Amino acid sequence: MKIKEIRNLTNEELNAKLTSVKAELFNLRFQHATGNLANPMLLNSLKKDIAKIKTVLTERELGINNSNSDKKVKA
């Protein structure tokens, strides 16, 4: 999931997405423990998605606007 996609979601959608990603990570950890996980890189990908979602939620809580972060600042 890309950060731009995450930023376009509402807070309610982000909280729902966070819950579903955490549940998926939980299930993949069980599969990994039993040796049934086909792609172990999914664990890292889901952890990064969780971090991205939490970052966006925290930015919104603190009122930080990162819409200009993609643009270069001229000195």
DSSP file (Angstrom, degrees, kcal/mol; ACC not computed):
  #  RESIDUE AA STRUCTURE BP1 BP2  ACC     N-H-->O    O-->H-N    N-H-->O    O-->H-N    TCO  KAPPA ALPHA  PHI   PSI    X-CA   Y-CA   Z-CA
    1    1 A M              0   0    0      0, 0.0     2,-0.2     0, 0.0    51,-0.1   0.000 360.0 360.0 360.0 132.4    0.0    0.0    0.0
    2    2 A K     >  -     0   0    0      1,-0.1     4,-1.7    50,-0.0     3,-0.4  -0.559 360.0-122.1 -89.9 153.0    1.4    3.4   -1.0
    3    3 A I  H  > S+     0   0    0      1,-0.2     4,-2.4     2,-0.2     5,-0.2   0.830 111.6  57.9 -64.0 -33.1    1.4    6.4    1.3
    4    4 A K  H  > S+     0   0    0      1,-0.2     4,-1.0     2,-0.2    -1,-0.2   0.881 106.0  49.8 -65.1 -37.0   -0.6    8.5   -1.1
    5    5 A E  H  4 S+     0   0    0     -3,-0.4     4,-0.4     1,-0.2     3,-0.3   0.891 111.2  49.5 -65.9 -39.1   -3.4    5.9   -1.1
    6    6 A I  H >< S+     0   0    0     -4,-1.7     3,-1.4     1,-0.2    -2,-0.2   0.900 106.7  54.5 -67.4 -41.1   -3.3    5.9    2.7
    7    7 A R  H 3< S+     0   0    0     -4,-2.4    -1,-0.2     1,-0.3    -2,-0.2   0.749 101.6  60.0 -66.1 -23.2   -3.5    9.7    2.9
    8    8 A N  T 3< S+     0   0    0     -4,-1.0    -1,-0.3    -3,-0.3    -2,-0.2   0.591  90.2  90.1 -80.9 -10.0   -6.7    9.7    0.7
    9    9 A L  S <  S-     0   0    0     -3,-1.4     2,-0.1    -4,-0.4    -3,-0.0  -0.514  79.2-117.4 -85.7 154.2   -8.6    7.6    3.3
   10   10 A T     >  -     0   0    0     -2,-0.2     4,-2.5     1,-0.1     5,-0.2  -0.359  31.6-103.4 -80.9 169.5  -10.6    9.1    6.1
   11   11 A N  H  > S+     0   0    0      1,-0.2     4,-2.4     2,-0.2     5,-0.2   0.882 122.9  51.4 -61.6 -39.2   -9.8    8.4    9.7
   12   12 A E  H  > S+     0   0    0      2,-0.2     4,-2.1     1,-0.2    -1,-0.2   0.914 111.3  47.5 -65.0 -42.2  -12.6    5.9   10.1
   13   13 A E  H  > S+     0   0    0      2,-0.2     4,-2.6     1,-0.2    -2,-0.2   0.884 111.3  51.8 -64.9 -38.6  -11.4    4.0    7.0
   14   14 A L  H  X S+     0   0    0     -4,-2.5     4,-2.7     2,-0.2    -2,-0.2   0.910 109.4  49.0 -65.4 -42.0   -7.8    4.1    8.3
   15   15 A N  H  X S+     0   0    0     -4,-2.4     4,-2.0     2,-0.2    -1,-0.2   0.897 113.1  47.4 -64.8 -39.2   -8.9    2.6   11.7
   16   16 A A  H  X S+     0   0    0     -4,-2.1     4,-2.1     2,-0.2    -2,-0.2   0.907 113.1  48.5 -66.4 -41.6  -10.8   -0.1    9.9
   17   17 A K  H  X S+     0   0    0     -4,-2.6     4,-2.6     1,-0.2     5,-0.2   0.899 109.6  53.1 -64.8 -40.7   -7.8   -0.8    7.6
   18   18 A L  H  X S+     0   0    0     -4,-2.7     4,-2.3     1,-0.2    -1,-0.2   0.907 109.3  49.0 -61.3 -42.9   -5.5   -0.9   10.6
   19   19 A T  H  X S+     0   0    0     -4,-2.0     4,-1.9     1,-0.2    -1,-0.2   0.910 113.2  46.5 -63.2 -43.0   -7.7   -3.5   12.3
   20   20 A S  H  X S+     0   0    0     -4,-2.1     4,-2.2     2,-0.2    -2,-0.2   0.880 112.3  49.5 -70.0 -37.2   -7.9   -5.7    9.2
   21   21 A V  H  X S+     0   0    0     -4,-2.6     4,-2.5     2,-0.2    -1,-0.2   0.894 110.6  50.8 -68.7 -39.0   -4.1   -5.5    8.6
   22   22 A K  H  X S+     0   0    0     -4,-2.3     4,-2.2    -5,-0.2    -2,-0.2   0.900 110.8  49.1 -63.8 -39.9   -3.4   -6.4   12.2
   23   23 A A  H  X S+     0   0    0     -4,-1.9     4,-2.1     2,-0.2    -2,-0.2   0.903 111.4  49.2 -65.8 -40.6   -5.7   -9.4   12.0
   24   24 A E  H  X S+     0   0    0     -4,-2.2     4,-2.4     2,-0.2    -2,-0.2   0.901 110.3  50.7 -64.7 -40.8   -4.1  -10.5    8.7
   25   25 A L  H  X S+     0   0    0     -4,-2.5     4,-2.1     2,-0.2    -2,-0.2   0.898 108.4  53.2 -62.4 -40.8   -0.6  -10.2   10.3
   26   26 A F  H  X S+     0   0    0     -4,-2.2     4,-1.4     1,-0.2    -2,-0.2   0.921 110.8  46.3 -59.2 -45.7   -1.8  -12.2   13.3
   27   27 A N  H  X S+     0   0    0     -4,-2.1     4,-2.0     1,-0.2    -2,-0.2   0.884 111.1  51.8 -66.4 -38.8   -3.0  -15.0   10.9
   28   28 A L  H  X S+     0   0    0     -4,-2.4     4,-2.5     1,-0.2    -1,-0.2   0.843 104.3  57.3 -68.2 -32.0    0.3  -14.9    8.9
   29   29 A R  H  X S+     0   0    0     -4,-2.1     4,-2.1     2,-0.2    -1,-0.2   0.887 107.0  48.7 -65.0 -37.2    2.3  -15.3   12.1
   30   30 A F  H  X S+     0   0    0     -4,-1.4     4,-1.8     2,-0.2     6,-0.2   0.917 111.1  49.8 -66.3 -42.4    0.5  -18.5   12.9
   31   31 A Q  H  X>S+     0   0    0     -4,-2.0     5,-2.5     1,-0.2     6,-0.9   0.895 111.2  49.9 -62.1 -39.2    1.1  -19.8    9.4
   32   32 A H  H ><5S+     0   0    0     -4,-2.5     3,-0.6     4,-0.2    -1,-0.2   0.894 108.7  52.1 -65.9 -40.1    4.8  -18.9    9.7
   33   33 A A  H 3<5S+     0   0    0     -4,-2.1    -1,-0.2     1,-0.2    -2,-0.2   0.834 113.0  44.3 -67.0 -32.3    5.0  -20.7   13.0
   34   34 A T  H 3<5S-     0   0    0     -4,-1.8    -1,-0.2    -5,-0.1    -2,-0.2   0.509 115.4-114.3 -90.6  -4.4    3.5  -23.8   11.6
   35   35 A G  T <<5S+     0   0    0     -4,-0.7    -3,-0.2    -3,-0.6    -4,-0.1   0.657  85.9 113.9  83.8  16.0    5.6  -23.7    8.4
   36   36 A N      < +     0   0    0     -5,-2.5     2,-0.6    -6,-0.2    -4,-0.2   0.390  38.6 113.4 -99.1   2.4    2.7  -23.1    6.1
   37   37 A L        -     0   0    0     -6,-0.9    -9,-0.0     1,-0.2    -8,-0.0  -0.655  44.8-169.8 -82.5 120.5    3.6  -19.5    5.0
   38   38 A A  S    S+     0   0    0     -2,-0.6    -1,-0.2     1,-0.3    -6,-0.0   0.878  79.1  31.4 -76.7 -39.1    4.5  -19.4    1.3
   39   39 A N    >   -     0   0    0      1,-0.1     3,-1.7     2,-0.0     4,-0.3  -0.861  60.7-176.4-125.7  96.3    5.9  -15.9    1.2
   40   40 A P  T >> S+     0   0    0      0, 0.0     3,-1.1     0, 0.0     4,-0.7   0.671  77.9  75.5 -67.9 -14.5    7.5  -14.7    4.5
   41   41 A M  H 3> S+     0   0    0      1,-0.2     4,-2.1     2,-0.2     5,-0.1   0.681  78.6  75.3 -69.6 -15.4    8.1  -11.2    3.0
   42   42 A L  H <> S+     0   0    0     -3,-1.7     4,-2.5     1,-0.2    -1,-0.2   0.842  88.0  59.8 -62.8 -32.1    4.4  -10.6    3.6
   43   43 A L  H <> S+     0   0    0     -3,-1.1     4,-2.1    -4,-0.3    -1,-0.2   0.944 107.6  43.7 -60.7 -48.3    5.1  -10.2    7.3
   44   44 A N  H  X S+     0   0    0     -4,-0.7     4,-2.1     1,-0.2    -2,-0.2   0.893 112.7  53.0 -64.7 -39.8    7.5   -7.3    6.6
   45   45 A S  H  X S+     0   0    0     -4,-2.1     4,-2.1     1,-0.2    -1,-0.2   0.912 110.2  46.7 -62.8 -43.4    5.1   -5.7    4.2
   46   46 A L  H  X S+     0   0    0     -4,-2.5     4,-2.3     2,-0.2    -1,-0.2   0.884 109.8  53.6 -68.1 -37.6    2.2   -5.8    6.6
   47   47 A K  H  X S+     0   0    0     -4,-2.1     4,-2.0    -5,-0.2    -1,-0.2   0.902 110.0  48.3 -61.9 -40.2    4.4   -4.4    9.4
   48   48 A K  H  X S+     0   0    0     -4,-2.1     4,-2.4     2,-0.2    -2,-0.2   0.884 109.4  52.5 -68.0 -38.0    5.3   -1.5    7.1
   49   49 A D  H  X S+     0   0    0     -4,-2.1     4,-2.4     2,-0.2    -2,-0.2   0.906 108.5  50.8 -63.0 -40.9    1.7   -0.9    6.2
   50   50 A I  H  X S+     0   0    0     -4,-2.3     4,-2.5     1,-0.2    -2,-0.2   0.916 110.6  49.3 -61.2 -43.4    0.8   -0.7    9.9
   51   51 A A  H  X S+     0   0    0     -4,-2.0     4,-2.2     1,-0.2    -2,-0.2   0.899 110.7  50.2 -64.0 -40.9    3.5    1.8   10.5
   52   52 A K  H  X S+     0   0    0     -4,-2.4     4,-2.2     2,-0.2    -2,-0.2   0.924 111.6  47.7 -63.6 -44.5    2.4    3.9    7.5
   53   53 A I  H  X S+     0   0    0     -4,-2.4     4,-2.3     1,-0.2    -2,-0.2   0.926 113.0  47.9 -63.9 -44.9   -1.2    4.0    8.7
   54   54 A K  H  X S+     0   0    0     -4,-2.5     4,-2.3     1,-0.2    -1,-0.2   0.872 110.0  53.7 -64.2 -36.2   -0.2    4.9   12.3
   55   55 A T  H  X S+     0   0    0     -4,-2.2     4,-2.5     2,-0.2    -2,-0.2   0.932 109.7  46.5 -63.3 -46.3    2.0    7.6   11.0
   56   56 A V  H  X S+     0   0    0     -4,-2.2     4,-2.3     1,-0.2    -2,-0.2   0.906 112.3  50.6 -64.4 -41.5   -0.8    9.2    9.0
   57   57 A L  H  X S+     0   0    0     -4,-2.3     4,-2.0     1,-0.2    -1,-0.2   0.905 112.1  47.4 -62.9 -40.4   -3.2    9.0   11.9
   58   58 A T  H  X S+     0   0    0     -4,-2.3     4,-2.3     2,-0.2    -2,-0.2   0.898 109.7  53.1 -67.5 -40.9   -0.6   10.6   14.2
   59   59 A E  H  X>S+     0   0    0     -4,-2.5     5,-2.7     1,-0.2     4,-0.9   0.917 111.0  46.9 -59.7 -42.8    0.1   13.4   11.7
   60   60 A R  H  <5S+     0   0    0     -4,-2.3     3,-0.2     3,-0.2    -1,-0.2   0.877 110.7  52.4 -67.6 -36.6   -3.6   14.1   11.5
   61   61 A E  H  <5S+     0   0    0     -4,-2.0    -1,-0.2     1,-0.2    -2,-0.2   0.888 114.9  41.4 -65.0 -39.5   -3.9   14.1   15.3
   62   62 A L  H  <5S-     0   0    0     -4,-2.3    -1,-0.2    -5,-0.1    -2,-0.2   0.552 113.2-118.3 -86.1  -8.2   -1.1   16.6   15.6
   63   63 A G  T  <5 +     0   0    0     -4,-0.9     2,-0.4     1,-0.3    -3,-0.2   0.761  55.8 159.2  78.1  25.5   -2.3   18.7   12.7
   64   64 A I      < -     0   0    0     -5,-2.7     2,-0.6    -6,-0.2    -1,-0.3  -0.698  28.4-153.5 -84.4 129.9    0.9   18.1   10.6
   65   65 A N        +     0   0    0     -2,-0.4     3,-0.3     1,-0.1    -5,-0.0  -0.914  20.6 171.2-107.8 113.6    0.3   18.8    6.9
   66   66 A N    >   +     0   0    0     -2,-0.6     3,-1.0     1,-0.2     4,-0.3   0.044  46.0 110.0-107.5  24.4    2.7   16.8    4.7
   67   67 A S  T 3  S+     0   0    0      1,-0.2     3,-0.4     2,-0.1    -1,-0.2   0.775  81.8  48.8 -70.1 -23.7    1.1   17.7    1.4
   68   68 A N  T >  S+     0   0    0     -3,-0.3     3,-1.0     1,-0.2    -1,-0.2   0.443  85.2  90.1 -92.4  -0.3    4.1   19.8    0.4
   69   69 A S  T <  S+     0   0    0     -3,-1.0    -1,-0.2     1,-0.3    -2,-0.1   0.740  81.2  58.8 -69.9 -21.0    6.6   17.2    1.4
   70   70 A D  T 3  S+     0   0    0     -3,-0.4     2,-0.3    -4,-0.3    -1,-0.3   0.687  94.8  79.4 -79.3 -17.8    6.6   15.8   -2.2
   71   71 A K  S <  S-     0   0    0     -3,-1.0     2,-0.3    -4,-0.1    -3,-0.0  -0.648  86.3-115.7 -92.3 146.5    7.6   19.1   -3.6
   72   72 A K        -     0   0    0     -2,-0.3     2,-0.5     1,-0.0    -2,-0.1  -0.607  24.3-133.2 -80.3 139.4   11.2   20.3   -3.6
   73   73 A V        -     0   0    0     -2,-0.3     2,-0.4    -4,-0.1    -1,-0.0  -0.817  16.2-137.0 -94.7 127.4   11.9   23.4   -1.5
   74   74 A K              0   0    0     -2,-0.5    -1,-0.0     1,-0.1     0, 0.0  -0.691 360.0 360.0 -86.0 134.1   14.0   26.1   -3.3
   75   75 A A              0   0    0     -2,-0.4    -1,-0.1     0, 0.0    -2,-0.0   0.451 360.0 360.0 -86.4 360.0   16.7   27.6   -1.2
